Amino acid sequence: MEEDTLHINSPIEPDIIDKLTAGTRVLISGIIYTARDAAHKRIIDSLDRAEGLPFDLAGQTIYYAGPSPARPGQVIGSVGPTTSSRMDVFTPRLLAAGLRAMIGKGNRSAAVRAAIVQCHGVYLVAVGGAAALIARSIKQVDVVAYDDLGPEAIRRLTVENFPAIVANDAFGGDLFEQGKAEYRRGR
């Protein structure tokens, strides 16, 4: 990535969110968690019952992914992004509970975009089809909850320079809408 790429750490501090505008390229280092549909439902059920969560959501980043098994000598297998809209029903509640960032692919619903602004969060996209490349940025993997879900279990990933692009920012910026507008202008 070029020199206009921001290097950020996860968990993400609130003041960093102000620097993340739609279209900004980032390299993330630190801790991110994987979670998909079934894990999201269980987290919401735990919130509904006022039970403890498998990890503290405050400031965290969730990557919508279900990694394939690691080959011998690897930390993780292929780990590409899942279509984010599948988590839209759960996302506003998780943002309100402290989640700061999400990584996936595809655009988000109006309700999620509004919650991102209201909760001062960010949605990032990872390139679909680059799962093997993304796996290189993952240095350690630990299952933290819902092991019975197999690839959809929640995993804590220690990452170094995980590549992503800001799609929806805390100010209402939307990379997908910007792209459509540029196309209509003939760029």
N, C-alpha and C positions, 0 to 999 in steps of 0.2 A: 504494500500500500504506500501511497505517496506521503509527502511531508505534511499535507493538510489533514492527516489522520490523527485523531486524539487517542492517547493511551489513557485508559481509565481502569480503576480498580473496582471490584465487586466483593462485598457489598458496596453499593454506590452511595456516596455522601450527597445530601440534598443540594449543596451548592454546585456540584458537578452537573446535575440535571439542567441547570440554567445554561450550560455550555453546549448541551446536546440538542441541536436543532435539526429538523428534517433534512436529510441528505448528508449529514455529518458521518464520516467513516470513523469507526472506532476499533481499537484493539483492546480487548478486555483481559485483565489478569486478576486472579483471585479465585473466589468461590462462586459457582453458579450451580443451580439445582435443575435436574431434569424432572419434568412432570407432564403427563398427558391427561386425557379425558378422565379415565378411571381414578387416577390419583387426585385430580382436581375435585372430583365428586366426594372423595373421602375427606379431603381437607375441609370442604364446605360443610359436610356432615359433622365433623369435629367442631367447627366453629359454631354450628347450630346447637350443639350439645354443650357448648362451653368447655370442651375438653382441651387438653394440651395438644399442640401440633407437633409433628415430627421434626420441625425446625422453626426457628423464629423468623417470621416473614419480614420483619422490620429491615428495610433497606436492601432486601435480597433481589436476586435476579433468577427468574425461572426460564429455562430453555425448554421449549416444547419439542421433545425428542424422546425416542425410545431406541436406545443404541442396540446394535447387534452384538453378539458375543465377541470377545477379543480373541484374536488368533494367538498362538504361542508367541511370547516375546512382546506382545502389544499390551497397552494399558486398557484400550477399549476398541471395539469394532467400529464399523461405520456408524456415524451419528449425525444424520441430516435432520433438518428442521421439519416439523409437522405443520400442517395447515392450521394457522392460529385461530381462525374463526370457530373451530370446534371447541375452543375454550372460552368463547365470548360470553356464554351464559354465566360463567363462574368469575370472570376477570374483575368486574367492578367491585365485587365483595372482597376479593383478595387485595386489590389496591387499597380499599378502605381499611383493611387489616394491616397495612404496612408494606405490602409488596411494592418495590420501586421500579423494576424493569422486567420486561418479558422479551424473549427472543423466539422468533418463529419464521413462518413464511406466509405471504399473502396479506391482504388488507384486513382491517378490523371494523366492527360495527360502529354505528354512531354512538351507541351507549358506552362502548369501551373507550372510544376517542374522548367522549365527555368525561369519563372517569379518570382517564390519564391526565387531563387538564385539571380536574378538581382535586386529584390526589397528588399532583406534581410528580408524575411518573414519566416513563418513556417506553415506547415499543420499538424494538430493533428487529431488523430482518437479517437472516443468514441466507446465503445462497443455496437454494435447493440444487442437488446434483453435485455438491462439493463436500459430501459427507466424509470421504477419506481425507481430504485436505483439512477439514475442521478437526478431525480426530487427532491430527498432529499437534494441535494446541492444547490437548488435554493431557495433563501430567499425572493425575491420580484420580481414581474413581472409588467411591464407597457407597454401598447401598445404605440408605438411612431409614427407609420405611416402605411398607407394602411389598415386601419381597415376593409375596404370592402373585403379584401382577407381572412377574417376569420382566420383559424389556421395559414395561411401563412402571416399574417400581421407581420410587424417588431415589435419585442418586445425587450425591454431592460430588461435583467435578472441581478439581483444582486445575485452573486453566492459565495459560500464558499466551498472550497475544491472540485471543480468540477473535476472528474477524466478523464484524457486523456493520450494518448501516442503520442510522436512525430513520425510522419510517413515520412515527407519530411522536411529536414532542409535547412538552408540558404547556406549550403556548398555543396549541391547536394546529400546528404545522402538520401537513400530511404529504409525505413524499409521493404517494400514489396519486393524489389529486394534483400535485405539482406536475407530475409526469403527464397526466392527461391534458392539463392546460398547455404545457409546452407542445405537445403533439398537435393540439387544435391550432396553435399559433404557427405550426409548420416548421418547428425546429427539429 
